Amino acid sequence: QLQACGEGLVQAWESLRLTCTASGNFFSINAMGWYRQAPGKERDLIAHISDGGDTDYLDSVKGRFTISRDNAKNTVYLQMNSLKPEDTAFYYCNVDLDYGRGRRLISWGQGTEVTVSS
């Protein structure tokens, strides 16, 4: 189960941090990521972090968003700075849960709404 939080209404150029915590009887967490989906658009991967800490970003958020993880807390973060109105969307966390013995589960958070006003 994933619990995401951090939704909010902010003004342009402000910051917001999203948090997503996994709970359950998994052995470990592999990759973690954040997606977003604006109204009428597809869900896009915007930030990804491997189990080794390597990160990758969608070009439109590079330099403004930072993904990080705390393995001890089973948590992934998305720090969003210099927000723009075009960042308005529902944000979803996504994690690859490892249950051992080759069993894995891709789990989605419930989605948090971020609205950026101009």
ZAMAR-9112 format. One record per residue (C-alpha): residue number from 1; z, y, x. Coordinates in steps of 0.02 Angstrom, whole numbers. Layout:
REM ZAMAR-9112
+-----+--------+--------+--------+
! seq !      z !      y !      x !
+-----+--------+--------+--------+
! NUM !      Z !      Y !      X !
...
+-----+--------+--------+--------+
END
This chain:
REM ZAMAR-9112
+-----+--------+--------+--------+
! seq !      z !      y !      x !
+-----+--------+--------+--------+
!   1 !      0 !      0 !      0 !
!   2 !    -44 !    173 !     60 !
!   3 !     50 !    329 !     12 !
!   4 !    -38 !    492 !     51 !
!   5 !     31 !    665 !     32 !
!   6 !     -2 !    842 !     85 !
!   7 !   -117 !    904 !    -52 !
!   8 !   -119 !   1087 !    -86 !
!   9 !   -205 !   1249 !   -126 !
!  10 !   -230 !   1360 !     26 !
!  11 !   -331 !   1512 !     72 !
!  12 !   -473 !   1513 !    197 !
!  13 !   -420 !   1504 !    380 !
!  14 !   -251 !   1430 !    335 !
!  15 !   -189 !   1259 !    389 !
!  16 !   -133 !   1102 !    301 !
!  17 !    -75 !    932 !    360 !
!  18 !   -108 !    770 !    268 !
!  19 !     -1 !    617 !    294 !
!  20 !    -34 !    437 !    247 !
!  21 !     93 !    298 !    270 !
!  22 !     60 !    113 !    253 !
!  23 !    189 !     -8 !    189 !
!  24 !    188 !   -195 !    165 !
!  25 !    196 !   -359 !    259 !
!  26 !     55 !   -331 !    381 !
!  27 !     65 !   -374 !    564 !
!  28 !    -15 !   -216 !    633 !
!  29 !   -141 !    -80 !    594 !
!  30 !   -312 !    -73 !    675 !
!  31 !   -420 !     79 !    646 !
!  32 !   -368 !    221 !    531 !
!  33 !   -473 !    358 !    455 !
!  34 !   -489 !    501 !    335 !
!  35 !   -630 !    523 !    210 !
!  36 !   -665 !    661 !     89 !
!  37 !   -765 !    677 !    -70 !
!  38 !   -815 !    840 !   -148 !
!  39 !   -867 !    848 !   -332 !
!  40 !  -1039 !    776 !   -357 !
!  41 !  -1052 !    715 !   -177 !
!  42 !  -1028 !    553 !    -86 !
!  43 !   -871 !    505 !      7 !
!  44 !   -891 !    543 !    192 !
!  45 !   -793 !    486 !    343 !
!  46 !   -729 !    643 !    428 !
!  47 !   -607 !    577 !    558 !
!  48 !   -572 !    408 !    636 !
!  49 !   -444 !    344 !    759 !
!  50 !   -448 !    174 !    839 !
!  51 !   -296 !     66 !    875 !
!  52 !   -311 !    127 !   1053 !
!  53 !   -307 !    309 !   1003 !
!  54 !   -491 !    351 !   1025 !
!  55 !   -547 !    480 !    898 !
!  56 !   -710 !    532 !    820 !
!  57 !   -752 !    671 !    698 !
!  58 !   -887 !    729 !    580 !
!  59 !   -975 !    876 !    662 !
!  60 !   -924 !    998 !    526 !
!  61 !   -738 !    972 !    561 !
!  62 !   -742 !    955 !    751 !
!  63 !   -628 !   1080 !    834 !
!  64 !   -537 !   1118 !    672 !
!  65 !   -466 !    949 !    617 !
!  66 !   -360 !    830 !    719 !
!  67 !   -322 !    651 !    674 !
!  68 !   -172 !    565 !    750 !
!  69 !    -64 !    414 !    718 !
!  70 !    114 !    358 !    739 !
!  71 !    113 !    169 !    753 !
!  72 !    302 !    156 !    741 !
!  73 !    293 !    240 !    571 !
!  74 !    130 !    159 !    514 !
!  75 !     68 !    334 !    480 !
!  76 !    -93 !    429 !    507 !
!  77 !   -103 !    618 !    503 !
!  78 !   -242 !    742 !    478 !
!  79 !   -204 !    917 !    540 !
!  80 !   -328 !   1037 !    464 !
!  81 !   -341 !   1211 !    538 !
!  82 !   -455 !   1357 !    499 !
!  83 !   -493 !   1285 !    329 !
!  84 !   -650 !   1341 !    240 !
!  85 !   -695 !   1339 !     55 !
!  86 !   -821 !   1201 !     92 !
!  87 !   -676 !   1090 !    146 !
!  88 !   -622 !   1083 !    -37 !
!  89 !   -621 !    900 !    -87 !
!  90 !   -516 !    748 !   -123 !
!  91 !   -457 !    671 !     40 !
!  92 !   -430 !    485 !     60 !
!  93 !   -347 !    389 !    199 !
!  94 !   -414 !    221 !    248 !
!  95 !   -332 !     91 !    359 !
!  96 !   -379 !    -79 !    426 !
!  97 !   -224 !   -187 !    404 !
!  98 !   -204 !   -341 !    510 !
!  99 !   -105 !   -483 !    432 !
! 100 !   -129 !   -599 !    579 !
! 101 !   -224 !   -764 !    591 !
! 102 !   -387 !   -670 !    565 !
! 103 !   -337 !   -595 !    399 !
! 104 !   -376 !   -412 !    375 !
! 105 !   -376 !   -292 !    229 !
! 106 !   -459 !   -123 !    214 !
! 107 !   -342 !    -17 !    111 !
! 108 !   -371 !    154 !     31 !
! 109 !   -247 !    289 !    -11 !
! 110 !   -242 !    365 !   -185 !
! 111 !   -327 !    527 !   -136 !
! 112 !   -252 !    698 !   -115 !
! 113 !   -333 !    857 !   -177 !
! 114 !   -362 !   1000 !    -57 !
! 115 !   -426 !   1165 !   -125 !
! 116 !   -473 !   1307 !    -10 !
! 117 !   -499 !   1477 !    -88 !
! 118 !   -601 !   1614 !     -9 !
+-----+--------+--------+--------+
END
